[in-house]
Amino acid sequence: MTTAHPATSTERVPGRAWTIRLTGHSDRSATVSCTTAACRMPPRSKDLAALRAFAAQHAAAHAKAATVRSNAWCHCGSQQCSAHTEPVHCAGSVVLIVRHDPTVGQVWSVEEVCAACAPLIPHATVAARPRRTAEQPAAAVPAPARAAVPGGFSSPDTAPADGAPAPGRRSGRRPPRPQRRRTGQR
């Protein structure tokens, strides 16, 4: 018999991204597409201004409807931080950004990225931050330590009797990611 382990709320998940694209055609008409297949798009049209306005409103609607997941990884980090030139280690809470370069004017992106990457991404605006729940007070309160169980595992059901942290706990920091060399660089 195989035991299925349910995903916990503390398990990290990949950051989401939505892309809304305005695509021109040779007859001077255009279409709007979204990476979410369930989204309904207007028909092909020659009214480019109306299609641009629709695309911007559609990106804003995705940003408004999405709930920022506090357990998400940085989407920018999963793309090797190619959206910005300054090197940074992904850190901080996850925020939802809307990115649109007005000089290009044809692509809008809504992404879950970390607080370290968000200010470095050009033409990005923070649209939403994680919502605090009743269990999450405004001040950061450390989680209670879990008791050690033989074998190096910890049990979420028991707490240490004396209130001391469990021995052998790792810090919450991850080691830095190795830098990849791009071809042609030394």
Disulfide bonds with the S-S distance in Angstrom:
none
